[in-house]
Amino acid sequence: MKNRLRVLRAEKEITQAQLADETGVSRQTINAIEKGKFDPSLPLAFKIARLFNMSIEEIFEDED
Amino acid sequence: MKNQNDTLAARCKRNTIHLGIWTGAWVLTLALVAFGHKFLWNEDTTISAIMIFINLAVGVGMIIANIKHLNGLDEMHRKIHLEAMGVTLGVTLITGLGYSMLDITNVISYDAEISYLVMIMGITYMFAVLINNFRYK
């Protein structure tokens, strides 16, 4: 699953560790999501979306 | 801002320590049964039965601590461990039965020992977790 997480994070000038803090996961998990190696669960996707004041669809894109 | 991650890190640390303590206690009670039977209580079967019961009870504690440890991880690390457990189960099943067949068919001259299977389980799990950690990096 593609996502705009890295770009959004850069725009807000927050680090992976800070995003991990806010969402209650590890920095490695944020890194894996950004690289598209791990798809977050729906609750985590909602948390991320809320943090950026966006909808899930605006951040994550289904590749199918 | 730091509260949640401190909670995750603190929870992981606390659960890992608990798991370590329970695992250590389980190994200790197991060793006590294995060696105590002969060297400490002169093969008294009543004492051995009580010690085995204690070992089983501590084993249940270790399982609960392991479940708590897994539930305390974040979702990606839970997936890493789930996949590692799947690999370990498969490897243990096929090597265990294969090893047993080697014994039954007398291909090997000695009896199949369960301790080898436990070693294979541990090594497989360790490598599977390491490989999965690398995959999700």
N, CA and C atoms of all chains as a GROMACS GRO file, in nm:
protein
  603
    1MET      N    1   0.084  -0.120   0.000
    1MET     CA    2   0.000   0.000   0.000
    1MET      C    3   0.088   0.126   0.000
    2LYS      N    4   0.062   0.214  -0.098
    2LYS     CA    5   0.140   0.340  -0.106
    2LYS      C    6   0.089   0.438   0.000
    3ASN      N    7   0.176   0.528   0.041
    3ASN     CA    8   0.129   0.632   0.134
    3ASN      C    9   0.214   0.758   0.123
    4ARG      N   10   0.160   0.867   0.174
    4ARG     CA   11   0.227   0.998   0.167
    4ARG      C   12   0.284   1.038   0.302
    5LEU      N   13   0.305   0.940   0.385
    5LEU     CA   14   0.343   0.967   0.523
    5LEU      C   15   0.474   1.047   0.534
    6ARG      N   16   0.574   1.004   0.457
    6ARG     CA   17   0.705   1.070   0.466
    6ARG      C   18   0.694   1.219   0.427
    7VAL      N   19   0.617   1.244   0.320
    7VAL     CA   20   0.599   1.382   0.271
    7VAL      C   21   0.524   1.465   0.375
    8LEU      N   22   0.416   1.409   0.428
    8LEU     CA   23   0.335   1.481   0.527
    8LEU      C   24   0.416   1.510   0.654
    9ARG      N   25   0.495   1.411   0.690
    9ARG     CA   26   0.580   1.427   0.809
    9ARG      C   27   0.682   1.539   0.788
   10ALA      N   28   0.740   1.541   0.667
   10ALA     CA   29   0.839   1.644   0.634
   10ALA      C   30   0.773   1.782   0.635
   11GLU      N   31   0.651   1.791   0.581
   11GLU     CA   32   0.579   1.918   0.578
   11GLU      C   33   0.554   1.971   0.719
   12LYS      N   34   0.520   1.879   0.808
   12LYS     CA   35   0.492   1.918   0.948
   12LYS      C   36   0.618   1.926   1.033
   13GLU      N   37   0.730   1.888   0.970
   13GLU     CA   38   0.861   1.888   1.036
   13GLU      C   39   0.860   1.807   1.166
   14ILE      N   40   0.809   1.686   1.155
   14ILE     CA   41   0.815   1.596   1.271
   14ILE      C   42   0.896   1.472   1.235
   15THR      N   43   0.965   1.420   1.331
   15THR     CA   44   1.051   1.304   1.307
   15THR      C   45   0.970   1.174   1.318
   16GLN      N   46   1.031   1.066   1.271
   16GLN     CA   47   0.967   0.934   1.282
   16GLN      C   48   0.941   0.901   1.429
   17ALA      N   49   1.039   0.937   1.512
   17ALA     CA   50   1.026   0.908   1.657
   17ALA      C   51   0.910   0.984   1.718
   18GLN      N   52   0.893   1.110   1.676
   18GLN     CA   53   0.781   1.190   1.728
   18GLN      C   54   0.646   1.134   1.683
   19LEU      N   55   0.642   1.092   1.556
   19LEU     CA   56   0.517   1.033   1.505
   19LEU      C   57   0.487   0.901   1.578
   20ALA      N   58   0.596   0.826   1.603
   20ALA     CA   59   0.581   0.701   1.678
   20ALA      C   60   0.527   0.728   1.819
   21ASP      N   61   0.581   0.833   1.881
   21ASP     CA   62   0.533   0.875   2.015
   21ASP      C   63   0.384   0.902   2.014
   22GLU      N   64   0.342   0.979   1.914
   22GLU     CA   65   0.202   1.022   1.905
   22GLU      C   66   0.107   0.907   1.878
   23THR      N   67   0.155   0.807   1.804
   23THR     CA   68   0.065   0.699   1.763
   23THR      C   69   0.081   0.572   1.849
   24GLY      N   70   0.177   0.573   1.938
   24GLY     CA   71   0.195   0.460   2.030
   24GLY      C   72   0.256   0.336   1.969
   25VAL      N   73   0.335   0.356   1.861
   25VAL     CA   74   0.407   0.243   1.802
   25VAL      C   75   0.557   0.275   1.805
   26SER      N   76   0.638   0.180   1.758
   26SER     CA   77   0.783   0.203   1.759
   26SER      C   78   0.824   0.283   1.634
   27ARG      N   79   0.942   0.342   1.641
   27ARG     CA   80   0.994   0.418   1.526
   27ARG      C   81   1.014   0.325   1.406
   28GLN      N   82   1.056   0.200   1.434
   28GLN     CA   83   1.075   0.102   1.326
   28GLN      C   84   0.946   0.077   1.250
   29THR      N   85   0.834   0.078   1.323
   29THR     CA   86   0.705   0.053   1.258
   29THR      C   87   0.669   0.169   1.165
   30ILE      N   88   0.693   0.293   1.211
   30ILE     CA   89   0.667   0.410   1.126
   30ILE      C   90   0.755   0.403   1.001
   31ASN      N   91   0.881   0.366   1.020
   31ASN     CA   92   0.974   0.354   0.908
   31ASN      C   93   0.926   0.248   0.808
   32ALA      N   94   0.881   0.134   0.858
   32ALA     CA   95   0.833   0.026   0.771
   32ALA      C   96   0.707   0.068   0.695
   33ILE      N   97   0.620   0.145   0.761
   33ILE     CA   98   0.498   0.195   0.694
   33ILE      C   99   0.537   0.291   0.582
   34GLU      N  100   0.628   0.382   0.613
   34GLU     CA  101   0.671   0.480   0.511
   34GLU      C  102   0.732   0.412   0.389
   35LYS      N  103   0.805   0.304   0.413
   35LYS     CA  104   0.870   0.232   0.303
   35LYS      C  105   0.774   0.137   0.232
   36GLY      N  106   0.653   0.126   0.283
   36GLY     CA  107   0.553   0.038   0.221
   36GLY      C  108   0.576  -0.109   0.252
   37LYS      N  109   0.658  -0.136   0.353
   37LYS     CA  110   0.688  -0.275   0.388
   37LYS      C  111   0.586  -0.331   0.487
   38PHE      N  112   0.514  -0.242   0.555
   38PHE     CA  113   0.415  -0.286   0.652
   38PHE      C  114   0.289  -0.200   0.638
   39ASP      N  115   0.176  -0.268   0.625
   39ASP     CA  116   0.047  -0.196   0.617
   39ASP      C  117  -0.011  -0.182   0.758
   40PRO      N  118  -0.041  -0.058   0.797
   40PRO     CA  119  -0.094  -0.040   0.933
   40PRO      C  120  -0.236  -0.094   0.947
   41SER      N  121  -0.273  -0.125   1.071
   41SER     CA  122  -0.411  -0.167   1.098
   41SER      C  123  -0.503  -0.045   1.082
   42LEU      N  124  -0.632  -0.070   1.075
   42LEU     CA  125  -0.728   0.040   1.061
   42LEU      C  126  -0.720   0.138   1.179
   43PRO      N  127  -0.714   0.091   1.306
   43PRO     CA  128  -0.702   0.187   1.417
   43PRO      C  129  -0.577   0.275   1.407
   44LEU      N  130  -0.464   0.216   1.365
   44LEU     CA  131  -0.341   0.294   1.352
   44LEU      C  132  -0.352   0.394   1.236
   45ALA      N  133  -0.413   0.350   1.126
   45ALA     CA  134  -0.433   0.439   1.011
   45ALA      C  135  -0.521   0.558   1.053
   46PHE      N  136  -0.625   0.533   1.132
   46PHE     CA  137  -0.712   0.640   1.182
   46PHE      C  138  -0.634   0.737   1.271
   47LYS      N  139  -0.550   0.681   1.357
   47LYS     CA  140  -0.469   0.765   1.447
   47LYS      C  141  -0.381   0.859   1.365
   48ILE      N  142  -0.315   0.802   1.263
   48ILE     CA  143  -0.224   0.881   1.178
   48ILE      C  144  -0.304   0.989   1.105
   49ALA      N  145  -0.418   0.948   1.051
   49ALA     CA  146  -0.503   1.042   0.976
   49ALA      C  147  -0.548   1.158   1.065
   50ARG      N  148  -0.589   1.126   1.187
   50ARG     CA  149  -0.634   1.229   1.281
   50ARG      C  150  -0.522   1.329   1.313
   51LEU      N  151  -0.401   1.272   1.323
   51LEU     CA  152  -0.286   1.356   1.356
   51LEU      C  153  -0.257   1.461   1.248
   52PHE      N  154  -0.282   1.422   1.122
   52PHE     CA  155  -0.257   1.514   1.011
   52PHE      C  156  -0.385   1.588   0.967
   53ASN      N  157  -0.493   1.567   1.043
   53ASN     CA  158  -0.623   1.627   1.009
   53ASN      C  159  -0.666   1.593   0.866
   54MET      N  160  -0.650   1.468   0.831
   54MET     CA  161  -0.684   1.422   0.696
   54MET      C  162  -0.765   1.295   0.705
   55SER      N  163  -0.820   1.253   0.590
   55SER     CA  164  -0.888   1.124   0.589
   55SER      C  165  -0.785   1.016   0.556
   56ILE      N  166  -0.819   0.892   0.584
   56ILE     CA  167  -0.726   0.781   0.556
   56ILE      C  168  -0.691   0.776   0.407
   57GLU      N  169  -0.792   0.798   0.324
   57GLU     CA  170  -0.772   0.791   0.178
   57GLU      C  171  -0.675   0.898   0.127
   58GLU      N  172  -0.667   1.009   0.199
   58GLU     CA  173  -0.575   1.115   0.156
   58GLU      C  174  -0.430   1.080   0.188
   59ILE      N  175  -0.411   0.986   0.277
   59ILE     CA  176  -0.274   0.948   0.316
   59ILE      C  177  -0.235   0.813   0.254
   60PHE      N  178  -0.326   0.719   0.262
   60PHE     CA  179  -0.296   0.584   0.212
   60PHE      C  180  -0.370   0.558   0.081
   61GLU      N  181  -0.299   0.489  -0.008
   61GLU     CA  182  -0.357   0.462  -0.139
   61GLU      C  183  -0.347   0.312  -0.169
   62ASP      N  184  -0.462   0.254  -0.200
   62ASP     CA  185  -0.464   0.112  -0.233
   62ASP      C  186  -0.403   0.092  -0.371
   63GLU      N  187  -0.309  -0.002  -0.382
   63GLU     CA  188  -0.241  -0.022  -0.510
   63GLU      C  189  -0.318  -0.110  -0.608
   64ASP      N  190  -0.424  -0.177  -0.561
   64ASP     CA  191  -0.502  -0.266  -0.650
   64ASP      C  192  -0.584  -0.186  -0.751
   65MET      N  193   0.399   1.472   2.461
   65MET     CA  194   0.419   1.397   2.336
   65MET      C  195   0.490   1.264   2.364
   66LYS      N  196   0.578   1.263   2.466
   66LYS     CA  197   0.660   1.144   2.490
   66LYS      C  198   0.585   1.034   2.565
   67ASN      N  199   0.474   1.071   2.624
   67ASN     CA  200   0.405   0.977   2.711
   67ASN      C  201   0.375   0.842   2.651
   68GLN      N  202   0.317   0.841   2.526
   68GLN     CA  203   0.275   0.715   2.464
   68GLN      C  204   0.392   0.623   2.437
   69ASN      N  205   0.503   0.684   2.380
   69ASN     CA  206   0.617   0.599   2.346
   69ASN      C  207   0.686   0.551   2.472
   70ASP      N  208   0.690   0.637   2.574
   70ASP     CA  209   0.746   0.593   2.702
   70ASP      C  210   0.664   0.475   2.753
   71THR      N  211   0.534   0.483   2.734
   71THR     CA  212   0.447   0.375   2.777
   71THR      C  213   0.479   0.247   2.701
   72LEU      N  214   0.494   0.259   2.567
   72LEU     CA  215   0.526   0.142   2.485
   72LEU      C  216   0.661   0.084   2.525
   73ALA      N  217   0.762   0.170   2.533
   73ALA     CA  218   0.897   0.125   2.569
   73ALA      C  219   0.899   0.068   2.710
   74ALA      N  220   0.833   0.138   2.802
   74ALA     CA  221   0.830   0.092   2.941
   74ALA      C  222   0.755  -0.040   2.954
   75ARG      N  223   0.643  -0.049   2.880
   75ARG     CA  224   0.563  -0.173   2.883
   75ARG      C  225   0.644  -0.291   2.828
   76CYS      N  226   0.713  -0.268   2.714
   76CYS     CA  227   0.794  -0.374   2.653
   76CYS      C  228   0.905  -0.419   2.749
   77LYS      N  229   0.969  -0.320   2.811
   77LYS     CA  230   1.079  -0.351   2.904
   77LYS      C  231   1.026  -0.432   3.022
   78ARG      N  232   0.915  -0.384   3.080
   78ARG     CA  233   0.857  -0.451   3.196
   78ARG      C  234   0.814  -0.594   3.161
   79ASN      N  235   0.746  -0.610   3.045
   79ASN     CA  236   0.700  -0.743   3.004
   79ASN      C  237   0.816  -0.837   2.973
   80THR      N  238   0.923  -0.781   2.913
   80THR     CA  239   1.040  -0.864   2.881
   80THR      C  240   1.107  -0.911   3.010
   81ILE      N  241   1.116  -0.822   3.109
   81ILE     CA  242   1.176  -0.860   3.239
   81ILE      C  243   1.091  -0.969   3.305
   82HIS      N  244   0.958  -0.951   3.303
   82HIS     CA  245   0.868  -1.052   3.362
   82HIS      C  246   0.886  -1.186   3.292
   83LEU      N  247   0.892  -1.182   3.159
   83LEU     CA  248   0.908  -1.307   3.082
   83LEU      C  249   1.040  -1.374   3.116
   84GLY      N  250   1.146  -1.292   3.128
   84GLY     CA  251   1.277  -1.345   3.165
   84GLY      C  252   1.276  -1.412   3.302
   85ILE      N  253   1.209  -1.347   3.396
   85ILE     CA  254   1.201  -1.403   3.533
   85ILE      C  255   1.124  -1.535   3.532
   86TRP      N  256   1.010  -1.538   3.463
   86TRP     CA  257   0.929  -1.661   3.457
   86TRP      C  258   1.004  -1.773   3.384
   87THR      N  259   1.074  -1.737   3.275
   87THR     CA  260   1.150  -1.838   3.199
   87THR      C  261   1.263  -1.893   3.286
   88GLY      N  262   1.332  -1.803   3.355
   88GLY     CA  263   1.440  -1.845   3.445
   88GLY      C  264   1.389  -1.938   3.554
   89ALA      N  265   1.272  -1.901   3.611
   89ALA     CA  266   1.213  -1.984   3.718
   89ALA      C  267   1.174  -2.122   3.664
   90TRP      N  268   1.121  -2.123   3.542
   90TRP     CA  269   1.080  -2.250   3.481
   90TRP      C  270   1.203  -2.340   3.456
   91VAL      N  271   1.309  -2.281   3.401
   91VAL     CA  272   1.433  -2.357   3.375
   91VAL      C  273   1.490  -2.410   3.508
   92LEU      N  274   1.486  -2.324   3.609
   92LEU     CA  275   1.538  -2.362   3.741
   92LEU      C  276   1.460  -2.480   3.801
   93THR      N  277   1.326  -2.472   3.795
   93THR     CA  278   1.245  -2.582   3.851
   93THR      C  279   1.261  -2.710   3.769
   94LEU      N  280   1.283  -2.692   3.638
   94LEU     CA  281   1.306  -2.809   3.551
   94LEU      C  282   1.438  -2.878   3.587
   95ALA      N  283   1.541  -2.794   3.607
   95ALA     CA  284   1.672  -2.847   3.645
   95ALA      C  285   1.664  -2.914   3.783
   96LEU      N  286   1.585  -2.854   3.869
   96LEU     CA  287   1.568  -2.909   4.005
   96LEU      C  288   1.506  -3.050   3.999
   97VAL      N  289   1.407  -3.066   3.912
   97VAL     CA  290   1.344  -3.198   3.895
   97VAL      C  291   1.445  -3.297   3.835
   98ALA      N  292   1.515  -3.251   3.731
   98ALA     CA  293   1.607  -3.340   3.660
   98ALA      C  294   1.722  -3.388   3.748
   99PHE      N  295   1.780  -3.295   3.827
   99PHE     CA  296   1.897  -3.332   3.908
   99PHE      C  297   1.861  -3.365   4.053
  100GLY      N  298   1.758  -3.297   4.103
  100GLY     CA  299   1.720  -3.317   4.243
  100GLY      C  300   1.671  -3.458   4.270
  101HIS      N  301   1.603  -3.517   4.173
  101HIS     CA  302   1.551  -3.653   4.186
  101HIS      C  303   1.661  -3.751   4.230
  102LYS      N  304   1.777  -3.733   4.170
  102LYS     CA  305   1.887  -3.825   4.200
  102LYS      C  306   1.978  -3.774   4.313
  103PHE      N  307   2.006  -3.644   4.310
  103PHE     CA  308   2.109  -3.592   4.401
  103PHE      C  309   2.056  -3.525   4.529
  104LEU      N  310   1.929  -3.484   4.530
  104LEU     CA  311   1.880  -3.410   4.647
  104LEU      C  312   1.782  -3.489   4.734
  105TRP      N  313   1.688  -3.559   4.672
  105TRP     CA  314   1.588  -3.630   4.755
  105TRP      C  315   1.585  -3.781   4.729
  106ASN      N  316   1.698  -3.836   4.690
  106ASN     CA  317   1.719  -3.981   4.677
  106ASN      C  318   1.604  -4.056   4.609
  107GLU      N  319   1.563  -4.003   4.494
  107GLU     CA  320   1.464  -4.067   4.408
  107GLU      C  321   1.329  -4.090   4.476
  108ASP      N  322   1.294  -4.004   4.571
  108ASP     CA  323   1.162  -4.010   4.636
  108ASP      C  324   1.058  -3.962   4.534
  109THR      N  325   0.969  -4.053   4.493
  109THR     CA  326   0.875  -4.021   4.384
  109THR      C  327   0.770  -3.916   4.426
  110THR      N  328   0.735  -3.913   4.555
  110THR     CA  329   0.638  -3.814   4.603
  110THR      C  330   0.694  -3.672   4.585
  111ILE      N  331   0.819  -3.655   4.630
  111ILE     CA  332   0.884  -3.522   4.616
  111ILE      C  333   0.899  -3.487   4.468
  112SER      N  334   0.937  -3.588   4.387
  112SER     CA  335   0.952  -3.563   4.243
  112SER      C  336   0.820  -3.519   4.182
  113ALA      N  337   0.710  -3.587   4.221
  113ALA     CA  338   0.577  -3.552   4.167
  113ALA      C  339   0.540  -3.409   4.205
  114ILE      N  340   0.567  -3.372   4.332
  114ILE     CA  341   0.537  -3.234   4.376
  114ILE      C  342   0.620  -3.133   4.297
  115MET      N  343   0.748  -3.164   4.279
  115MET     CA  344   0.837  -3.072   4.205
  115MET      C  345   0.795  -3.060   4.059
  116ILE      N  346   0.749  -3.172   4.001
  116ILE     CA  347   0.702  -3.167   3.862
  116ILE      C  348   0.576  -3.080   3.852
  117PHE      N  349   0.488  -3.093   3.953
  117PHE     CA  350   0.367  -3.011   3.957
  117PHE      C  351   0.404  -2.863   3.966
  118ILE      N  352   0.502  -2.833   4.052
  118ILE     CA  353   0.548  -2.693   4.066
  118ILE      C  354   0.605  -2.643   3.932
  119ASN      N  355   0.684  -2.731   3.868
  119ASN     CA  356   0.742  -2.696   3.738
  119ASN      C  357   0.633  -2.665   3.634
  120LEU      N  358   0.526  -2.746   3.634
  120LEU     CA  359   0.414  -2.724   3.541
  120LEU      C  360   0.344  -2.592   3.571
  121ALA      N  361   0.324  -2.565   3.701
  121ALA     CA  362   0.257  -2.441   3.743
  121ALA      C  363   0.339  -2.318   3.700
  122VAL      N  364   0.471  -2.327   3.720
  122VAL     CA  365   0.559  -2.217   3.678
  122VAL      C  366   0.556  -2.204   3.525
  123GLY      N  367   0.546  -2.319   3.457
  123GLY     CA  368   0.535  -2.320   3.311
  123GLY      C  369   0.412  -2.245   3.263
  124VAL      N  370   0.300  -2.261   3.335
  124VAL     CA  371   0.177  -2.188   3.301
  124VAL      C  372   0.201  -2.037   3.318
  125GLY      N  373   0.270  -2.002   3.426
  125GLY     CA  374   0.305  -1.861   3.449
  125GLY      C  375   0.390  -1.806   3.335
  126MET      N  376   0.483  -1.890   3.286
  126MET     CA  377   0.571  -1.847   3.176
  126MET      C  378   0.489  -1.825   3.049
  127ILE      N  379   0.393  -1.913   3.024
  127ILE     CA  380   0.307  -1.898   2.905
  127ILE      C  381   0.227  -1.767   2.913
  128ILE      N  382   0.170  -1.741   3.031
  128ILE     CA  383   0.092  -1.617   3.049
  128ILE      C  384   0.181  -1.494   3.030
  129ALA      N  385   0.304  -1.502   3.085
  129ALA     CA  386   0.398  -1.391   3.070
  129ALA      C  387   0.433  -1.370   2.923
  130ASN      N  388   0.445  -1.480   2.848
  130ASN     CA  389   0.475  -1.470   2.704
  130ASN      C  390   0.360  -1.406   2.628
  131ILE      N  391   0.238  -1.443   2.663
  131ILE     CA  392   0.119  -1.383   2.599
  131ILE      C  393   0.114  -1.233   2.628
  132LYS      N  394   0.141  -1.197   2.754
  132LYS     CA  395   0.141  -1.055   2.792
  132LYS      C  396   0.250  -0.979   2.716
  133HIS      N  397   0.366  -1.044   2.702
  133HIS     CA  398   0.477  -0.983   2.630
  133HIS      C  399   0.438  -0.956   2.485
  134LEU      N  400   0.375  -1.056   2.421
  134LEU     CA  401   0.334  -1.041   2.281
  134LEU      C  402   0.227  -0.933   2.265
  135ASN      N  403   0.131  -0.931   2.358
  135ASN     CA  404   0.024  -0.831   2.351
  135ASN      C  405   0.076  -0.690   2.378
  136GLY      N  406   0.189  -0.680   2.446
  136GLY     CA  407   0.247  -0.550   2.478
  136GLY      C  408   0.326  -0.489   2.364
  137LEU      N  409   0.357  -0.571   2.262
  137LEU     CA  410   0.434  -0.520   2.149
  137LEU      C  411   0.345  -0.436   2.057
  138ASP      N  412   0.406  -0.358   1.969
  138ASP     CA  413   0.322  -0.286   1.872
  138ASP      C  414   0.287  -0.382   1.758
  139GLU      N  415   0.196  -0.337   1.670
  139GLU     CA  416   0.138  -0.432   1.574
  139GLU      C  417   0.238  -0.493   1.477
  140MET      N  418   0.342  -0.419   1.437
  140MET     CA  419   0.438  -0.477   1.344
  140MET      C  420   0.524  -0.584   1.413
  141HIS      N  421   0.563  -0.556   1.536
  141HIS     CA  422   0.644  -0.654   1.608
  141HIS      C  423   0.564  -0.778   1.644
  142ARG      N  424   0.433  -0.759   1.668
  142ARG     CA  425   0.346  -0.876   1.691
  142ARG      C  426   0.343  -0.963   1.566
  143LYS      N  427   0.338  -0.897   1.448
  143LYS     CA  428   0.336  -0.972   1.321
  143LYS      C  429   0.468  -1.046   1.302
  144ILE      N  430   0.578  -0.979   1.335
  144ILE     CA  431   0.711  -1.041   1.324
  144ILE      C  432   0.716  -1.169   1.408
  145HIS      N  433   0.665  -1.160   1.530
  145HIS     CA  434   0.668  -1.276   1.619
  145HIS      C  435   0.568  -1.383   1.575
  146LEU      N  436   0.453  -1.341   1.525
  146LEU     CA  437   0.353  -1.437   1.476
  146LEU      C  438   0.410  -1.520   1.361
  147GLU      N  439   0.475  -1.451   1.266
  147GLU     CA  440   0.534  -1.522   1.152
  147GLU      C  441   0.646  -1.615   1.199
  148ALA      N  442   0.725  -1.568   1.295
  148ALA     CA  443   0.835  -1.649   1.348
  148ALA      C  444   0.780  -1.775   1.416
  149MET      N  445   0.667  -1.757   1.487
  149MET     CA  446   0.606  -1.873   1.554
  149MET      C  447   0.552  -1.973   1.453
  150GLY      N  448   0.496  -1.921   1.342
  150GLY     CA  449   0.446  -2.008   1.236
  150GLY      C  450   0.558  -2.091   1.175
  151VAL      N  451   0.670  -2.025   1.148
  151VAL     CA  452   0.787  -2.093   1.091
  151VAL      C  453   0.837  -2.198   1.190
  152THR      N  454   0.846  -2.159   1.317
  152THR     CA  455   0.897  -2.250   1.422
  152THR      C  456   0.807  -2.373   1.435
  153LEU      N  457   0.675  -2.350   1.433
  153LEU     CA  458   0.582  -2.462   1.443
  153LEU      C  459   0.602  -2.560   1.328
  154GLY      N  460   0.612  -2.505   1.206
  154GLY     CA  461   0.629  -2.590   1.087
  154GLY      C  462   0.760  -2.666   1.091
  155VAL      N  463   0.868  -2.594   1.121
  155VAL     CA  464   1.001  -2.658   1.124
  155VAL      C  465   1.005  -2.767   1.232
  156THR      N  466   0.949  -2.735   1.349
  156THR     CA  467   0.949  -2.833   1.459
  156THR      C  468   0.869  -2.957   1.422
  157LEU      N  469   0.754  -2.936   1.358
  157LEU     CA  470   0.670  -3.049   1.319
  157LEU      C  471   0.741  -3.140   1.220
  158ILE      N  472   0.795  -3.082   1.114
  158ILE     CA  473   0.855  -3.167   1.010
  158ILE      C  474   0.988  -3.229   1.055
  159THR      N  475   1.070  -3.151   1.126
  159THR     CA  476   1.198  -3.210   1.172
  159THR      C  477   1.172  -3.310   1.286
  160GLY      N  478   1.074  -3.278   1.371
  160GLY     CA  479   1.044  -3.367   1.484
  160GLY      C  480   0.995  -3.503   1.436
  161LEU      N  481   0.901  -3.501   1.343
  161LEU     CA  482   0.850  -3.629   1.292
  161LEU      C  483   0.955  -3.702   1.209
  162GLY      N  484   1.033  -3.626   1.131
  162GLY     CA  485   1.141  -3.687   1.053
  162GLY      C  486   1.244  -3.754   1.143
  163TYR      N  487   1.278  -3.684   1.252
  163TYR     CA  488   1.374  -3.734   1.351
  163TYR      C  489   1.320  -3.861   1.417
  164SER      N  490   1.190  -3.856   1.449
  164SER     CA  491   1.126  -3.973   1.510
  164SER      C  492   1.127  -4.093   1.415
  165MET      N  493   1.104  -4.066   1.286
  165MET     CA  494   1.106  -4.172   1.185
  165MET      C  495   1.246  -4.235   1.174
  166LEU      N  496   1.348  -4.150   1.184
  166LEU     CA  497   1.486  -4.199   1.179
  166LEU      C  498   1.510  -4.299   1.293
  167ASP      N  499   1.450  -4.269   1.408
  167ASP     CA  500   1.465  -4.357   1.524
  167ASP      C  501   1.385  -4.488   1.505
  168ILE      N  502   1.258  -4.471   1.464
  168ILE     CA  503   1.169  -4.588   1.447
  168ILE      C  504   1.224  -4.686   1.343
  169THR      N  505   1.277  -4.631   1.233
  169THR     CA  506   1.327  -4.716   1.125
  169THR      C  507   1.472  -4.760   1.148
  170ASN      N  508   1.527  -4.726   1.264
  170ASN     CA  509   1.664  -4.761   1.302
  170ASN      C  510   1.772  -4.709   1.208
  171VAL      N  511   1.740  -4.599   1.141
  171VAL     CA  512   1.842  -4.535   1.057
  171VAL      C  513   1.951  -4.476   1.148
  172ILE      N  514   1.907  -4.426   1.265
  172ILE     CA  515   2.005  -4.379   1.364
  172ILE      C  516   2.012  -4.484   1.476
  173SER      N  517   2.131  -4.500   1.530
  173SER     CA  518   2.152  -4.608   1.629
  173SER      C  519   2.107  -4.570   1.770
  174TYR      N  520   2.088  -4.438   1.794
  174TYR     CA  521   2.051  -4.393   1.928
  174TYR      C  522   1.904  -4.352   1.933
  175ASP      N  523   1.852  -4.334   2.055
  175ASP     CA  524   1.712  -4.291   2.070
  175ASP      C  525   1.697  -4.142   2.039
  176ALA      N  526   1.584  -4.109   1.975
  176ALA     CA  527   1.555  -3.967   1.947
  176ALA      C  528   1.528  -3.896   2.079
  177GLU      N  529   1.601  -3.788   2.104
  177GLU     CA  530   1.586  -3.713   2.229
  177GLU      C  531   1.508  -3.584   2.204
  178ILE      N  532   1.413  -3.556   2.294
  178ILE     CA  533   1.330  -3.435   2.278
  178ILE      C  534   1.411  -3.307   2.294
  179SER      N  535   1.525  -3.318   2.364
  179SER     CA  536   1.608  -3.198   2.387
  179SER      C  537   1.658  -3.140   2.255
  180TYR      N  538   1.683  -3.226   2.155
  180TYR     CA  539   1.728  -3.177   2.024
  180TYR      C  540   1.619  -3.094   1.959
  181LEU      N  541   1.495  -3.139   1.977
  181LEU     CA  542   1.380  -3.070   1.920
  181LEU      C  543   1.363  -2.931   1.984
  182VAL      N  544   1.385  -2.926   2.116
  182VAL     CA  545   1.375  -2.798   2.187
  182VAL      C  546   1.482  -2.701   2.136
  183MET      N  547   1.602  -2.756   2.111
  183MET     CA  548   1.711  -2.672   2.058
  183MET      C  549   1.676  -2.620   1.919
  184ILE      N  550   1.620  -2.708   1.835
  184ILE     CA  551   1.579  -2.667   1.699
  184ILE      C  552   1.473  -2.557   1.707
  185MET      N  553   1.377  -2.574   1.800
  185MET     CA  554   1.272  -2.473   1.819
  185MET      C  555   1.332  -2.337   1.852
  186GLY      N  556   1.421  -2.337   1.949
  186GLY     CA  557   1.484  -2.212   1.995
  186GLY      C  558   1.563  -2.144   1.886
  187ILE      N  559   1.645  -2.224   1.816
  187ILE     CA  560   1.730  -2.168   1.710
  187ILE      C  561   1.644  -2.116   1.594
  188THR      N  562   1.541  -2.195   1.555
  188THR     CA  563   1.453  -2.154   1.445
  188THR      C  564   1.382  -2.023   1.480
  189TYR      N  565   1.328  -2.015   1.602
  189TYR     CA  566   1.255  -1.895   1.644
  189TYR      C  567   1.346  -1.772   1.643
  190MET      N  568   1.467  -1.791   1.694
  190MET     CA  569   1.562  -1.681   1.701
  190MET      C  570   1.596  -1.630   1.560
  191PHE      N  571   1.627  -1.723   1.468
  191PHE     CA  572   1.660  -1.682   1.332
  191PHE      C  573   1.541  -1.622   1.259
  192ALA      N  574   1.422  -1.678   1.282
  192ALA     CA  575   1.302  -1.627   1.216
  192ALA      C  576   1.272  -1.483   1.261
  193VAL      N  577   1.289  -1.455   1.390
  193VAL     CA  578   1.268  -1.318   1.440
  193VAL      C  579   1.372  -1.223   1.380
  194LEU      N  580   1.498  -1.269   1.375
  194LEU     CA  581   1.605  -1.184   1.319
  194LEU      C  582   1.579  -1.154   1.172
  195ILE      N  583   1.543  -1.258   1.096
  195ILE     CA  584   1.518  -1.240   0.951
  195ILE      C  585   1.397  -1.148   0.930
  196ASN      N  586   1.291  -1.168   1.007
  196ASN     CA  587   1.172  -1.083   0.994
  196ASN      C  588   1.202  -0.938   1.031
  197ASN      N  589   1.282  -0.918   1.135
  197ASN     CA  590   1.321  -0.781   1.172
  197ASN      C  591   1.395  -0.714   1.056
  198PHE      N  592   1.479  -0.791   0.989
  198PHE     CA  593   1.555  -0.740   0.875
  198PHE      C  594   1.461  -0.709   0.758
  199ARG      N  595   1.362  -0.797   0.736
  199ARG     CA  596   1.266  -0.779   0.626
  199ARG      C  597   1.186  -0.651   0.640
  200TYR      N  598   1.148  -0.616   0.761
  200TYR     CA  599   1.064  -0.498   0.782
  200TYR      C  600   1.145  -0.371   0.809
  201LYS      N  601   1.276  -0.380   0.794
  201LYS     CA  602   1.360  -0.263   0.820
  201LYS      C  603   1.346  -0.160   0.709
   0.00000   0.00000   0.00000
